Amino acid sequence: MTATAGGRDIDLGSPQQRAMFAVLASRAGQVVSREELVDAVWGATPPTTVDSSIYTYVARLRRILEPGRPLRAPSTLLAHHGAGYALHLGTDQVDALMFDDQLEHARHLAATGQFCAAVAELDTALALWKGPALGGAVGPFAEAARLRLTEQRFSARQERAECLLNLGRPADVIAELSELVRWQPLRERLRQLRMIAFYRLGRRADALAEFREIRCLLITELGIEPSDDLQRCHQQILRSDPDLDALPVGRRYLDGSVDPPVVPAAPAQLPRDTPGFTGRAAELQRLHALVQEAEAAGDAAVIMIDGGPATGKSALAVHLAHEVSGRFPDGHLYLDLAGTGQPASVGSAVARLMADLGDHRALPATADRQAAMFRSAVWGRRMLIVLDDAASTAQVRALLPGSPSCVVLVTSRAKLSGLAAREGAGGITLGPMPTDDAVSLVRHSLGLDENDHTDDPVIRELVRACSRLPLALRVAAERVLSQPGRPVTEAIRELLDRESPLDRVESSDPASSIRAVFATSYAALPGPAAELLRLLGVHGGTEISLAAVSAMANIHPTRSRSLLHTLVEARLIDHAGPDRFRLTGLMHAYAAERAITEDAPARRSELARRMLVFYLGHAASALRALGLSGAGQPSCGLPRVPIDDPDQARHWLHAETGNVLAAVAAGHLHGQPELAQRLRELIEPGPRPIAWPTAGLPRRPAICADPDWSAVTPVVPTERAGGRRRSATAPRQLAPTDEHEPAGARPEKRNLLGKI
């Protein structure tokens, strides 16, 4: 018998002191009276000094178990309660108690036909044994407990052999039982199992020899014949009874009957598949390939689907799960890990999964033990497990089965790169849908005739307005359908005329509300990262450079890059090139709303000032490098921007055209009309705007050499119902409807300046 604390072995002292510790540990957390301790350690003839012996042993145990406890301080581990003592340990801290629990669970698994899982549970239980039970302890309790535990260990090994035989592994049964037969040569059940194993291996002579040997021993040692059950098995072997191969080896009765395995119904928990699931063909092909690769290699597959909010991760995972569900006859588990809300703990997740598997035992105290319990429960079973909305790598790792026969689908807004590094997980990252897929999704949602495409142009406008996000597209389609009898084009036009992009896709259902979906990710951001997202809402365009962010935030580029990386990891923005970042139009609109709600007007005005100064300086330098008119250095208080090379100037203008035009509108909106006018005059010094040169550059939608400057007037933010603030004409103008087409850049003039 051993004990450890803090990773060190503890000397439990004399045999009687060890016996007292064993009694208290066997009833962990329960009060053991003085009389019970006396009977357990000394029996019916205790010494006259028994009381002082008990006090002495308790004091010694407290010292060795709690070496750091101050003198005379009460013990929290070995506490005195009235007329007795209690050792406050969890059941998962006493190997003997854990062994009993695991053996009971293994028997439950075997009784329900889950033999692989039963073997795994028995292996875990038997691994707890490090030597003879209660070694070094004396007394009536120690002797009785030692006999009981030794018999339980023997039974566990015998039952493991029975499970192996039911799994079609007779050779392993013979190896398992050879040692047991040497210890207990008169155990008829061991001999019967060996006879069946020999027979199933085609070794009929060895099976008959096994019977002759046990019969001879029984007659010689005990003067009795073998049991009816053993003799019946002998007769079956003699006549090569074909039923013997299929005979279950579970519990038998005197009449030879056998308890048939009670196989529970396989769990089938997959949520309903999305009706008319459309698009994502390339992603589905890749995911199917990952499942097939794992099957071919015989590996446990962990497949991840990550991506930003509203990209359809859960819908894709559930759709894939339905398509491959037929390959997993032992069932399908689904668990929402609530990663974007209050993430589920390992304990609560394991409790739910174990209950779904029909196991309602109390959980061990530690997360490691809880995870081990779940792994044992699914070992050897061919199951599909969907872990939806995971919060972290650690949360998922604790719920991964060890069995190679299982496949796990994981969805998360986080990248969970640790799963790829350690568990070899593969997967995909979801972004907005391809435009054609998005159009097909809207058409299907609206129930349009496959051969009638007259509404496609306005549907494409709706797709851009929804940033090609599946959730937004379905909500928008539902709002169109809520107006029965109206032509589709007319209903969509009315929806697009709403000023706020988020109002176009608002839903009364919290699970479908884009604002609510974005809000969960926003709420999880650290303060500085949330502040930077609001800065991006003040910025006019949906694409921005690291240099512009650093200038607006007035921080070092290294710090800017770190904060932007946080937003990328949260899937609120994405990379758009080296040191360039992009957010969808809907996310830009949400960031703009948060800025108006949370940032004071003075703060937004200062951000707009820094933005305009940045674009003034860079645009002037770029135009001057190209020798264009209107390129005089603006008196903005900044040093001259070093853009002297014509090629560098062209590339800057090519990348930033839309942002420069959007900055003018953002300047008016946020209280910087003078700088906004100065930037406008820099671009358009005469009666015609400057035709910014783009020769030799790839076509980019951001190029707009003829912006619409009509009716440029300041826009004052106003209050809106529900506590949110918005502008009288923005944020529709402040949130371009397609992240690849910055404001001010579209042929139809739906740009930031179009209606200001």
Secondary structure as GFF3:
##gff-version 3
##sequence-region A 1 756
A	DSSP	beta_strand	3	5	.	.	.	ID=ss1
A	DSSP	beta_strand	8	10	.	.	.	ID=ss2
A	DSSP	alpha_helix	15	26	.	.	.	ID=ss3
A	DSSP	beta_strand	31	33	.	.	.	ID=ss4
A	DSSP	alpha_helix	34	42	.	.	.	ID=ss5
A	DSSP	alpha_helix	50	65	.	.	.	ID=ss6
A	DSSP	beta_strand	78	81	.	.	.	ID=ss7
A	DSSP	beta_strand	84	87	.	.	.	ID=ss8
A	DSSP	three_ten_helix	91	93	.	.	.	ID=ss9
A	DSSP	alpha_helix	95	111	.	.	.	ID=ss10
A	DSSP	alpha_helix	115	126	.	.	.	ID=ss11
A	DSSP	alpha_helix	140	166	.	.	.	ID=ss12
A	DSSP	alpha_helix	170	183	.	.	.	ID=ss13
A	DSSP	alpha_helix	188	200	.	.	.	ID=ss14
A	DSSP	alpha_helix	204	217	.	.	.	ID=ss15
A	DSSP	pi_helix	218	222	.	.	.	ID=ss16
A	DSSP	alpha_helix	228	238	.	.	.	ID=ss17
A	DSSP	alpha_helix	243	246	.	.	.	ID=ss18
A	DSSP	alpha_helix	281	297	.	.	.	ID=ss19
A	DSSP	beta_strand	301	307	.	.	.	ID=ss20
A	DSSP	alpha_helix	313	324	.	.	.	ID=ss21
A	DSSP	three_ten_helix	325	327	.	.	.	ID=ss22
A	DSSP	beta_strand	332	336	.	.	.	ID=ss23
A	DSSP	alpha_helix	346	356	.	.	.	ID=ss24
A	DSSP	alpha_helix	367	378	.	.	.	ID=ss25
A	DSSP	beta_strand	384	388	.	.	.	ID=ss26
A	DSSP	alpha_helix	393	397	.	.	.	ID=ss27
A	DSSP	beta_strand	407	412	.	.	.	ID=ss28
A	DSSP	alpha_helix	417	422	.	.	.	ID=ss29
A	DSSP	beta_strand	426	430	.	.	.	ID=ss30
A	DSSP	alpha_helix	435	446	.	.	.	ID=ss31
A	DSSP	alpha_helix	456	465	.	.	.	ID=ss32
A	DSSP	alpha_helix	470	481	.	.	.	ID=ss33
A	DSSP	alpha_helix	488	496	.	.	.	ID=ss34
A	DSSP	alpha_helix	501	504	.	.	.	ID=ss35
A	DSSP	alpha_helix	514	523	.	.	.	ID=ss36
A	DSSP	alpha_helix	527	538	.	.	.	ID=ss37
A	DSSP	beta_strand	543	545	.	.	.	ID=ss38
A	DSSP	alpha_helix	546	553	.	.	.	ID=ss39
A	DSSP	alpha_helix	557	569	.	.	.	ID=ss40
A	DSSP	beta_strand	574	577	.	.	.	ID=ss41
A	DSSP	beta_strand	580	582	.	.	.	ID=ss42
A	DSSP	alpha_helix	585	598	.	.	.	ID=ss43
A	DSSP	alpha_helix	601	625	.	.	.	ID=ss44
A	DSSP	alpha_helix	646	669	.	.	.	ID=ss45
A	DSSP	alpha_helix	673	683	.	.	.	ID=ss46
A	DSSP	beta_strand	717	719	.	.	.	ID=ss47
A	DSSP	three_ten_helix	721	723	.	.	.	ID=ss48
A	DSSP	beta_strand	725	727	.	.	.	ID=ss49
###
